[in-house]
Amino acid sequence: MTDQVGPDGATSATTRRDDGAIVITGICGRLGRRLTRVLHREAKVIGLDRRPFPDRPSDIEHHEIDVRSKRTKDIFRSGNVRALVHLGVMHNPRDSAEDHHSWNVIAFQHLLEYAERYKVPKVILLSSANVYGPRPDNPVFLNEDAPLLGAGPFSEIRDLVGLDMGAQSYLWRYPQTEAVILRPSHILGTVHNAPSNYLRLKVVPTLLGFDPMMQVVHQDDVVWALRAALVPGVRGIFNIAGPPPVSLSRALTMLERSAVAVPHNMARAAVDRLFRWRVTSFPAPELDFIRYVCMVDDSRARSVLGYQPRHDLLQTLRAVDEERWL
């Protein structure tokens, strides 16, 4: 495959479809589907997801299996796989800690073992800038060498930190494999994640006395960052940011949302209770993301990957209100 990364983050590819397959875990998620619609035109794509994919393009091979299943190994053993793109991270905060650990940590370790055993030349993990953690003592921008302090009491972030560290270990243990870790800031769009769901609220609760600066990135800019990471020769850790940072209050104004400020202690108690009653999908530890700063320096992605966000701030924010696929 010969690829060139353009100044806007796009890639021009002369990929032959016999160069080997790209295996995508979590392919049935909204981000996975958007990535698939880009990649299947230039490479064979194999999807792994326990959910069905009825509207997939006809040339995509989809395996409706749990990534923890032993059948997963057969996909690597029987095919010519040139890249593994791991998007299949469990984010549901209502699942048990045991399920989170077995799915996010143990299953990923098995995927890395298969990649090593069957000589997969490229492994990409979509991690998150959340692994750095929102903290009052954070510098304005965190680079890729910053410690991963996001675990705290939140099991989902603990697992994500474990995934990220596992991929880092793989990166250094197997230098012959091009391991890539992408840490995007808050992804906005049709995706069902906490930042998008929060900004979709008609009346948005904020914390009294706190108005942190925040970074957001359009879901399609993350797709192009993943595409750029597939270029041969790329390896390492990359922060991915979008347009210039914006304060939370300014973002809500741009979205024409009403906001109500609540004292932190009151908000934490209320969210904790509502979460237990299944009225909200936001666990209380998420409140730190609208309390403290957690922004990243993505200069390495811009210089090495040629990454540049294609969507401005207003386009990125308004992506949460898109009701259908582009």
N, C-alpha and C positions, 0 to 999 in steps of 0.2 A: 504494500500500500504506500502510495506517495501522497502526502498531505501538506498543505501550507496553511498557516493560520494568518488570517488577514488582520488589519489594524482594528476592525470592529468586533473581533472575537469570533467571526465566522470562519469556517474552514472550507477550502476547495479541495475536493478529494477525487482521486482517480482510482478508487477502491475497486478491486476485482472481487466478485462475490465468492471466488474460490479461495480467498485469503484466510478463511476460517470464520467460525461463528462468534457472535457476541452473545453471551449469556447474560440476561437481565433478570435479577430477582426482584420481586415486588412489581412486576411489569403491569399489573392490573390497577395499580394506583394511578391517580390522575397525572402525576409527574412521569411515571413510567410509561404511560400511554403516549404522552407528548414526546418523550425521548424516542420511543419506538417509531413514531411516525416520521421522525427525522432519519433514523439509522437504517430502517428496512429498505430504503431506496438504494443503499450503497453496500450493504453487507447482509449476510444471513443473520437473522435474529432468532434466538431461542429464549422463550419466556419461562420463568419459574414462578408460580404463584398458586396458592390453594384456591383462589377465586377464579371463576370462569372468565373468559375473554371472548364473548360471542361476536363482537364487532371488530375483531382484529383483522388487519390486512391478510389476504389469503396466503402470502408467502411467509408468514410468521409461524414458527413451530412453537406451540404452547403446551407446557406440561402442567396440568392442574394438580399439583402435589404440594405437600408441606415440605419446606426446605429442610426440615429436620429428618425427613424420611431417608432411608437408605437408598431409595430409588434415585435420589439426587446424584449420587456418585456415578450412576450409569450414564448420565448425560455428559459428564466430563470424560468418562472412560471410552464411550463409543463414538465421540465426535471430535472434530478438529476445532477446538475452541481457542480463539486468539485473545479473548478478553472476557473478564467477569466484571460486571457492573452491579454492585450490591446496593439496591434501593430498598430491600425488604426489611426495613427496621420497624419493629412493633412500637407504635406510639400511643396505643389506647391506655390511658391512665387507670382504667377500671380493671384491666387484666391483672392477675396476681403477680407478685414479685417473682414467683417460681416460673410462670409462663414467660415473663419478660426476660428472665435470665436464660432460660433454655432456648428461646427463640433468638434473642439478640446477641448473646455471647457464645453459647455452646454451638448453635447452628453455624454462626459465622466462623468459628474456629474450624469446624468441619469443612466449610467451603474453602478456607485457606489451605487446609490439608489436601483437598482434591486438586486445587490449583497447582500446588507444589508437586504432587504425585504425577499429575498428567501434563506437566510442563506448560501451563497456561502463561503466556508471556506478559500479560497485563492484568492487573487487578485494581479496580477503582471502588472506593468506598465513598458514598455520599454521607458525610458526617454533618456537623452543624457548628456554627460559631457559639451555640449555647454551651458547648463543653468548657468554654473559658469561664462561664458563670457571670451573672450580673452582680457586681460588688461595689460598695462605696469607695474602695481604694483602687479601683481599676484605673489605669492610664486612659487617656482619651481614645487611643487606638492600640489594639493588641496585635502583635505580629505572631507568626506561626511558632515562635519559640516560647511564647507565654505559657505558664503552667495551666493545666486543665483543672480548674477549681469549681466546676459547675455542678458536681455531684450532690453534695449537701444531703437534704432529706428526701429528695425527689428520685424515686426509683428509676423513672424513665431516663433521666439525665445520667444517673449512675451507670446504667447499661450503655448509654451512648458513649460515655467516657471510656468504659471498658472496651467497646468496639473500636474506638479511635486508637486506644493504646495497643490493642491487639494488632491493628493494621500497621501501627508504627513499628512494632516488634518485627512483623513480617517484612516490612520495608528494609530494615537493617540486617535481618538474618539471611534474606535471600536477595542479594543485590542483582542477581541475574534476572529477577522479575521486576518489571516496571510497576511498582505499587504507587498508587496515587490516592491521597486523601483530600477531599474537598470539604471545606468548612464554610458554607454559605451563611450569611446573616438571615434575618427573618424572611422566609419565602412567602410571597403574596400571589394570589391568583385563585383559580377554581379549586385549588387543593384544600383539603379539610384539615388544616393544622391550627394550632392555638392562635398564632398571630392573625391569620385570615379570619378565623371565626370571631375573634375579639373585635376586629375592625368592621365586621358585618353587623354588629349589634346596632339597633336603632338609637338606643341611649347607652352610651359607653361609660362605665364606671372608671374613674381615675382615683389616684391616691392624693389626699389633701397634702399640699406642700411639696409634691414631687412632680416634675415635668422633664423626664430624662430625654436626652437626645437618643435617637434610634436610627438603625440602618435597616432598610428593606430592599429586597431584590425580587424582580419579576420572575415568575416561574419559567418563562421561556429563556431568560438570561442564564438561569441555572442549567437548562437543557443545553445551551451552547457551551457553557463551561464544561459540562460532561463530555460533549462532543470534542472539544479541544483537548481534553485530557486523554482521549483515545489515540491521539497522534503518536506514532512511534518515537521513542526517545524521551518522552515526558515521564517523570517520576518525582515523587516528593509530596509535600504538604502545601496546600494553597488555600488561603482565605478568599472568599468570594463575596464582594459587596455590590450594591447597586448604585443608584444615583446618590448625590451628596446627602449626608445625614439630615434629619429633620426632628424637631421636638415633637413629642407626642401631641401636645395641644395643637400645634400647627397642622399635623397630619389629620387630626379630627376635624379641624376647620376646613381643610381642603376637601375632605369627604362629606362635608356638611352634616356631620354627626352632632347630636346633642351629647353633652358630657355632664356627669354628676360626680363631684369630688367627695370622697369618703375617707375618714381617718383610717390609717393603716390597720390598727388593732381591730377596729370594728369591721373593716373589709375582710380581714383574714378570718375572723370568727364566722362571719356570714358566709363567705365562700366555702369554708370548711364544712359548715352545716349543710349548705345547699348541695355540695358535692356528695355528701353522705346520703342525702335524700334523692339523689339522681336528678336534681333540677338543673344542674349545670355540669358541663364537661370539663371545667377548669379546676384543677386541684389548687389548694391554697399556695403552695410554693411558687406557682406561676406568677404571683403578684410581684415578685422581685424583678421581673422583666419590665414592669411599668413603674418601678421604683428607682432602680440603679442603672448605670450605663454599662453596656457590653457591646462595644463597637470594634471592628477589626480593620487592620491595614491590609489591603489587597494588592499592594504594589507588586508583589512577587507574581501573582497570577497575571497581572497586566503585562509584566515584562517577559515572563517565560511562556505563558499560554497565549499571549496576545489578546487576553480577555478585555473586553470593554462592554459595559451594559448598554443594551440597545434601547431600553425604555427609560424615559425620564421619570421624575418623581410622581407627577400626577398620573401618568399611565400606570405606573407600578401600584400606586395606592388604589386606583379605580379598578384594578384587576380583580379585587376581592368581590366586586359586584357583577362580574361577568357570569351569566347564567348558562351560557353554552360555549362549546369548544370553538376555537378559532381555526 
